[in-house]
Every structure is written in structure tokens, then in C-alpha cells.
Amino acid sequence: MKAIYFSGKAGGGKTAAALGIGLKLREEGLKVSYFKPIGFRKGTVKKDDDDVALMREVLNLPFASETISPITINSHYLTARFMKDNQYFYPRIEKAFEQCSINFDVVLIDGSIEPFVGHNQGLDDFNLASKLGAVVLPVIRADDDFHLDQNLFYLDLWSSYKIPVIGCIFNNVSQTQWNKSNSIYKPLVEEKGFRVLGVIPRQVEISSPTVAEFYDVLQGEILAAPEHMNRLVEEVVIGTMTIESALGYLRRAPNKALITGGDRSDMALTALETSTSVIIFTGGLYPDIRVLSRAEEKGVPVILVHEDTYTTIENLHSVYRSIHPQNKGTIELVKNTIEKYVEWKKVLEFLKG
């Protein structure tokens, strides 16, 4: 059995990359398992990890969620109870990993929401990959030069931990970053001695979260069009300016989420005449009934939250697209994307070698 550790930033597409490669490997006759040592809870409602539910069904795994992902944390996980029980965490991870490995050719290990998360307890990606005897496949999302610097720093860390890097994938690359990623970023990675297995363009169907995923994080109250929570959200616009100033932004932003105060019904009504996926009212202020009536006509969900606009925006940092088992078309698209843009056979060669 061999293990491949997919490491990267949440929302960068590491689970999608693992899924696509896993499906291609399975087509080659390999028995593929999945393991996520540290899960992250996005919303306030306790439920199965979306990635675990996806991989368990698609790969037909016989394990319970608690086995596939034995530890779940959030951004305030360092409690007195956690610190008291921390000595049991790695043994629990190791035991669960062994269960997910039996009778499988390869285990795809899904890293945490950031490679450094859990470092204070030795549960970061670097320590876990080393302890579990995995090779690593970093999934890089470089939206700008600073993000590229961060990923180059991580590559140096993998080397310092003496963990083999099977290759890197640039994922979710925007159209504006496509040329730079291929002509500048890719050569910089290769100059460090790391193979770039592929550069994958951003695809709305895979990378954009749905309104339902916004709601999972924000909660609040759904005031209109609850049957359209599957709409995709490509951009977020903050409606704090005048209508005249905002009009250009509202027209240019496709499939957007508008975040504004409940007293800005004028902004919401204007947004509803453009490409809008959801309107989020902040501060607990109910909007004018005209907004709700027009939103129902347009099939645009309206969500009311009691936090202020700044807090709402901060909460949205943990929103990213999750693929669900019923999204058959998206799953097939993920597999075809790996086949088209990634040298996945290099992974196969490693496993068979």
C-alpha cells in the first residue's frame, strides 16, 4: 500500500484533484481508499464532512465517517478539553489510517484547510505526512505573487522534512493568471527541482460555491426563494456605496452575492435587475417587502443574518465549494479535467514502481 498526501489551501481544489486522480487510478485497476485525518467544521450545524461523504460514496468505501476522518476541529479548537485529550489524537489518527489502508493499493490523504493547521500539536500536514509514510502532491492556488511565494516556502518545508514530492498541480487558475502561471510560476517551481504535473484552469462548475454553502456558514433566516439554494456564486459585492457608484460593479459581476444592510432595499432592487445569485442582508434588519416579492419572481434567495457587514464578510472566508455525491455531472467533469490537464500517469508510474 502507498499513500499520497494532497496538501493545499481550502478552496484550492485539493479534494477535487484527489477525486479526479483517484477515479483515473481506479480505472487502471487499483483499489483506492481515502483518509482525512483532520476535518474542519464550516458551519454551526454538526454533520458529516462533505469531502468524506463524497469520497465514501464515490469510492464505495465501507468505513464510517469517524474512521475516515477521526478528528474534527474549528478555528477555536484549542480548548481545555482538547488540550487534556491531545495525547490520544495521533494514536487515534494512526489506528484509523491503518483501517482505511487494509486491502487497498493506494490511500489518498486529504490535508487540512491549510498545511500549518494543527502545528502546535504536531498535527500539521508536514508532520502527519511524515508519520504516515506518505509522499506529497501539493495543490497550488496562486492567485497572485504572494500566494506563489507562500507555496514555494511550503515546497522548501517539504524538502526540509525529507518528504518526497511526487509533483505539484496548479489548480483553479483564473483566466487573468493563466499566462503568468505557465510562463513564470511553473518555471520557478521547476527551478527548485519539483515537477509540475499540470495547470488546471478555473471552472465555475467545480470551483464556485453554491448559495447553500454560503448559508451553511452564515445560517440566519431564508426570506425568499429557498428552492434556489443550488445557485452558483462567482463573486461577492459589498453594497455600502451609493447606487450610482455601485451600478457599474453590479453590472460587471456575474452570479454574485450581494451583501448589504437591511435598510438598503434600493441597492437590493438594483442588484436584482443584474446577474445576482443571492442577497444577504446584515444587521438583522428586514428589507422592504418589494425586495422579497421581486426576489421570489427572479428566483434569487434572500438571507437575513444578525451580524454586521464586516463580521459577515469575515465569516465568508471559510466558504468554499464542496462536491456532493449526487453531483454526477460535476464528478465526471472533475475526472475529465484531470485527464485533460494533468500528467496523472506519472502518479500511476510511481505507484506501480
C-alpha positions as CSV (number, residue, x, y, z in Angstrom):
1,M,0.0,0.0,0.0
2,K,1.2,3.5,-0.8
3,A,-0.2,6.8,0.4
4,I,-0.4,10.2,-1.4
5,Y,-0.9,13.3,0.7
6,F,-2.8,16.1,-1.1
7,S,-1.9,19.3,0.7
8,G,-3.0,22.9,-0.1
9,K,-5.4,25.7,0.9
10,A,-9.1,25.1,1.5
11,G,-10.9,26.1,-1.7
12,G,-7.8,25.5,-3.8
13,G,-9.2,22.2,-5.2
14,K,-7.1,19.6,-3.4
15,T,-10.1,17.3,-2.8
16,A,-11.2,17.7,-6.4
17,A,-7.7,16.8,-7.5
18,A,-7.6,13.8,-5.2
19,L,-11.1,12.7,-6.5
20,G,-10.1,13.0,-10.2
21,I,-6.8,11.2,-9.8
22,G,-8.4,8.5,-7.6
23,L,-11.0,7.8,-10.3
24,K,-8.4,7.6,-13.0
25,L,-6.3,5.2,-10.8
26,R,-9.4,3.1,-10.2
27,E,-10.0,2.8,-13.9
28,E,-6.4,1.3,-14.1
29,G,-7.5,-1.4,-11.7
30,L,-6.1,-0.1,-8.5
31,K,-8.0,-0.3,-5.2
32,V,-8.3,3.3,-4.0
33,S,-9.1,4.4,-0.4
34,Y,-9.4,7.9,1.1
35,F,-8.4,9.3,4.5
36,K,-8.8,12.8,6.0
37,P,-7.0,12.9,9.4
38,I,-8.2,16.5,10.4
39,G,-11.7,17.5,9.3
40,F,-12.9,21.1,9.6
41,R,-16.5,22.1,10.5
42,K,-17.6,25.1,8.3
43,G,-21.0,25.8,9.8
44,T,-22.6,25.7,13.2
45,V,-24.6,22.5,12.5
46,K,-22.9,19.3,13.2
47,K,-22.9,17.0,10.2
48,D,-20.7,14.7,8.2
49,D,-17.7,16.3,6.5
50,D,-18.8,17.0,2.8
51,D,-15.5,15.6,1.4
52,V,-15.8,12.4,3.5
53,A,-19.4,11.9,2.3
54,L,-18.3,12.4,-1.3
55,M,-15.3,10.1,-1.3
56,R,-17.0,7.4,0.8
57,E,-19.8,7.1,-1.8
58,V,-17.9,7.6,-5.0
59,L,-15.1,5.2,-4.0
60,N,-17.6,2.8,-2.3
61,L,-15.7,2.7,1.0
62,P,-17.0,0.5,3.8
63,F,-15.8,2.8,6.6
64,A,-17.8,5.1,9.0
65,S,-17.2,8.8,8.8
66,E,-15.4,8.7,12.2
67,T,-12.9,6.3,10.7
68,I,-12.2,8.2,7.5
69,S,-11.9,11.5,9.4
70,P,-11.2,10.7,13.1
71,I,-10.7,14.3,14.3
72,T,-12.8,17.4,13.6
73,I,-11.8,21.0,14.6
74,N,-12.8,24.6,14.0
75,S,-10.8,27.8,14.3
76,H,-11.2,27.8,18.1
77,Y,-10.3,24.2,18.7
78,L,-7.7,24.9,21.5
79,T,-10.0,24.4,24.4
80,A,-9.1,23.0,27.9
81,R,-10.7,19.6,26.9
82,F,-8.8,19.5,23.7
83,M,-5.5,20.1,25.4
84,K,-6.4,17.4,28.0
85,D,-7.1,14.8,25.4
86,N,-4.4,15.8,22.9
87,Q,-2.1,12.8,23.8
88,Y,-4.8,10.5,22.3
89,F,-5.2,12.3,18.9
90,Y,-2.3,10.9,16.9
91,P,-2.8,7.3,18.1
92,R,-6.5,7.7,17.0
93,I,-5.3,9.0,13.6
94,E,-2.8,6.2,13.2
95,K,-5.4,3.5,14.0
96,A,-8.0,5.0,11.7
97,F,-5.4,5.3,8.9
98,E,-4.5,1.6,9.3
99,Q,-8.2,0.6,9.0
100,C,-8.6,2.7,5.8
101,S,-5.4,1.1,4.3
102,I,-6.2,-2.6,4.7
103,N,-6.5,-4.4,1.3
104,F,-6.1,-1.2,-0.7
105,D,-3.3,-0.3,-3.2
106,V,-3.3,3.4,-2.5
107,V,-4.7,5.8,0.1
108,L,-5.4,9.4,-0.9
109,I,-4.9,11.5,2.2
110,D,-6.7,14.9,2.2
111,G,-4.7,17.6,4.0
112,S,-6.1,20.2,6.4
113,I,-7.6,23.6,5.4
114,E,-4.1,25.0,5.5
115,P,-0.8,23.0,5.7
116,F,0.1,24.6,9.0
117,V,-3.1,23.9,10.9
118,G,-2.6,21.8,13.9
119,H,1.1,22.5,14.1
120,N,1.1,23.2,17.9
121,Q,0.1,19.6,18.4
122,G,2.3,18.1,15.6
123,L,-0.9,17.5,13.5
124,D,0.0,19.8,10.6
125,D,0.4,18.4,7.1
126,F,4.1,18.1,7.3
127,N,4.2,16.1,10.5
128,L,1.3,13.9,9.5
129,A,2.7,13.1,6.1
130,S,6.0,12.1,7.7
131,K,4.4,10.0,10.4
132,L,2.1,8.2,7.9
133,G,4.9,7.5,5.5
134,A,3.2,9.3,2.6
135,V,4.5,11.1,-0.5
136,V,3.0,14.5,-1.1
137,L,1.2,16.1,-4.0
138,P,0.9,19.8,-3.3
139,V,-2.1,21.5,-4.9
140,I,-1.2,25.1,-5.5
141,R,-3.6,28.0,-5.9
142,A,-1.6,31.1,-6.7
143,D,-3.9,34.0,-7.3
144,D,-1.0,36.4,-7.0
145,D,2.7,36.6,-6.5
146,F,2.4,36.5,-2.7
147,H,0.5,33.2,-2.8
148,L,3.2,31.8,-5.1
149,D,5.8,32.8,-2.6
150,Q,3.9,31.0,0.2
151,N,3.7,27.8,-1.9
152,L,7.4,28.0,-2.7
153,F,8.0,28.3,1.0
154,Y,5.9,25.2,1.6
155,L,7.9,23.3,-1.0
156,D,11.1,24.1,0.8
157,L,9.4,22.8,4.0
158,W,8.6,19.5,2.4
159,S,12.2,19.2,1.5
160,S,13.4,20.0,5.0
161,Y,11.1,17.3,6.4
162,K,12.6,14.9,3.8
163,I,9.2,14.0,2.4
164,P,9.2,13.1,-1.3
165,V,7.1,15.4,-3.5
166,I,5.6,13.3,-6.4
167,G,4.7,16.5,-8.2
168,C,2.7,19.7,-8.0
169,I,-0.6,20.8,-9.6
170,F,-1.6,24.4,-10.1
171,N,-5.3,24.4,-9.7
172,N,-8.2,26.9,-10.1
173,V,-6.1,29.2,-12.2
174,S,-8.1,32.3,-13.4
175,Q,-8.0,33.5,-17.0
176,T,-6.0,36.6,-16.0
177,Q,-3.4,34.4,-14.2
178,W,-3.2,31.7,-16.9
179,N,-0.2,33.0,-18.9
180,K,1.7,34.1,-15.8
181,S,1.2,30.7,-14.2
182,N,2.6,28.9,-17.2
183,S,5.4,31.3,-18.1
184,I,6.6,32.5,-14.7
185,Y,5.2,30.4,-11.8
186,K,5.7,27.0,-13.3
187,P,9.3,27.6,-14.2
188,L,10.0,28.9,-10.7
189,V,8.7,25.7,-9.2
190,E,10.7,23.6,-11.6
191,E,13.9,25.5,-10.9
192,K,13.5,24.3,-7.3
193,G,13.6,20.7,-8.6
194,F,9.9,19.9,-8.4
195,R,7.8,18.5,-11.3
196,V,4.7,20.4,-12.2
197,L,2.1,17.7,-13.2
198,G,-0.4,20.2,-14.6
199,V,-2.0,23.6,-14.7
200,I,-5.8,23.5,-14.4
201,P,-8.0,26.5,-15.4
202,R,-10.7,27.7,-13.1
203,Q,-14.1,26.1,-13.9
204,V,-17.2,27.6,-12.4
205,E,-18.9,24.3,-12.1
206,I,-16.2,23.0,-9.9
207,S,-14.8,26.0,-8.0
208,S,-17.7,28.2,-7.3
209,P,-19.7,27.6,-4.1
210,T,-23.4,27.5,-4.0
211,V,-25.8,29.7,-2.1
212,A,-26.5,26.7,0.2
213,E,-22.8,26.6,1.1
214,F,-23.0,30.3,2.0
215,Y,-26.0,29.6,4.2
216,D,-24.2,26.6,5.9
217,V,-21.6,29.1,7.2
218,L,-23.8,32.2,7.8
219,Q,-27.0,30.4,9.0
220,G,-29.6,33.2,9.6
221,E,-33.1,33.2,8.1
222,I,-34.1,32.5,4.5
223,L,-36.6,35.1,3.4
224,A,-37.2,34.3,-0.2
225,A,-36.7,31.6,-2.9
226,P,-35.4,28.7,-0.7
227,E,-35.8,26.3,-3.6
228,H,-33.0,28.0,-5.5
229,M,-30.2,27.4,-2.9
230,N,-28.2,25.5,-5.6
231,R,-27.3,28.7,-7.5
232,L,-23.6,29.2,-8.0
233,V,-21.8,32.2,-6.6
234,E,-18.9,33.5,-8.6
235,E,-18.3,36.9,-7.0
236,V,-19.1,38.8,-3.8
237,V,-20.1,42.5,-3.9
238,I,-20.4,44.7,-0.8
239,G,-23.3,47.1,-1.2
240,T,-22.2,50.0,1.0
241,M,-21.8,52.7,-1.7
242,T,-24.3,54.9,-3.5
243,I,-26.5,53.4,-6.2
244,E,-24.7,55.5,-8.8
245,S,-21.3,54.3,-7.7
246,A,-22.4,50.6,-7.3
247,L,-24.2,50.3,-10.6
248,G,-21.0,49.5,-12.6
249,Y,-19.9,46.8,-10.2
250,L,-23.4,45.3,-10.1
251,R,-23.5,45.0,-13.9
252,R,-20.0,43.6,-14.2
253,A,-20.1,40.9,-11.5
254,P,-21.8,37.7,-12.8
255,N,-23.7,35.4,-10.5
256,K,-22.8,37.5,-7.5
257,A,-23.7,37.5,-3.8
258,L,-24.7,41.0,-2.7
259,I,-24.0,41.8,1.0
260,T,-25.7,44.9,2.3
261,G,-27.7,46.3,5.2
262,G,-31.4,45.6,5.5
263,D,-32.0,49.3,5.1
264,R,-30.5,49.3,1.6
265,S,-33.6,48.0,-0.3
266,D,-32.6,50.4,-3.2
267,M,-29.3,48.5,-3.6
268,A,-31.0,45.1,-3.5
269,L,-33.7,46.1,-6.0
270,T,-31.0,47.3,-8.4
271,A,-28.9,44.1,-7.9
272,L,-32.0,42.0,-8.8
273,E,-32.0,43.6,-12.2
274,T,-28.5,42.2,-12.8
275,S,-26.9,38.8,-12.6
276,T,-27.4,38.0,-8.9
277,S,-27.4,34.6,-7.1
278,V,-28.2,35.7,-3.6
279,I,-28.8,38.8,-1.5
280,I,-27.5,38.7,2.1
281,F,-29.0,41.4,4.4
282,T,-26.9,42.1,7.6
283,G,-27.6,43.6,10.9
284,G,-30.9,41.8,11.5
285,L,-32.8,44.5,9.6
286,Y,-35.7,43.1,7.5
287,P,-35.9,44.5,4.0
288,D,-38.8,46.2,2.2
289,I,-41.5,43.7,1.1
290,R,-40.8,44.8,-2.6
291,V,-37.4,43.2,-2.4
292,L,-38.8,39.9,-1.3
293,S,-41.5,39.9,-3.9
294,R,-39.0,40.7,-6.7
295,A,-36.5,38.1,-5.4
296,E,-39.3,35.4,-5.5
297,E,-40.1,36.4,-9.1
298,K,-36.4,36.2,-10.1
299,G,-35.7,33.0,-8.1
300,V,-33.0,34.7,-6.0
301,P,-32.6,33.6,-2.4
302,V,-32.6,36.3,0.3
303,I,-30.8,35.5,3.6
304,L,-31.0,37.7,6.7
305,V,-28.2,37.5,9.3
306,H,-27.9,39.4,12.6
307,E,-24.2,40.0,12.4
308,D,-22.9,43.3,10.9
309,T,-21.5,43.5,7.4
310,Y,-17.8,43.3,8.5
311,T,-18.4,40.1,10.6
312,T,-20.4,38.6,7.8
313,I,-17.6,39.1,5.3
314,E,-15.1,37.6,7.8
315,N,-17.3,34.5,8.2
316,L,-17.4,34.0,4.5
317,H,-13.7,33.3,4.4
318,S,-14.5,29.7,5.3
319,V,-16.9,29.3,2.3
320,Y,-15.7,27.1,-0.5
321,R,-17.2,24.7,-3.0
322,S,-17.9,21.2,-1.8
323,I,-18.8,18.5,-4.4
324,H,-21.7,16.2,-3.3
325,P,-22.2,12.6,-4.3
326,Q,-25.4,13.5,-6.2
327,N,-23.4,15.9,-8.5
328,K,-22.8,13.3,-11.1
329,G,-22.0,15.8,-13.8
330,T,-19.5,17.6,-11.7
331,I,-17.8,14.4,-10.7
332,E,-17.4,13.4,-14.3
333,L,-16.1,16.9,-15.1
334,V,-13.5,16.6,-12.4
335,K,-12.3,13.3,-13.8
336,N,-12.2,14.6,-17.3
337,T,-10.3,17.7,-16.2
338,I,-7.6,15.6,-14.6
339,E,-7.4,13.5,-17.7
340,K,-7.0,16.7,-19.9
341,Y,-4.7,18.9,-17.9
342,V,-2.7,16.7,-15.5
343,E,0.0,14.1,-16.2
344,W,-1.8,11.7,-13.9
345,K,0.1,8.7,-15.4
346,K,3.2,9.9,-13.6
347,V,1.3,9.1,-10.4
348,L,0.4,5.7,-11.7
349,E,4.0,5.1,-12.6
350,F,5.1,6.0,-9.1
351,L,2.5,3.6,-7.6
352,K,3.5,0.7,-9.8
353,G,7.2,1.4,-9.5
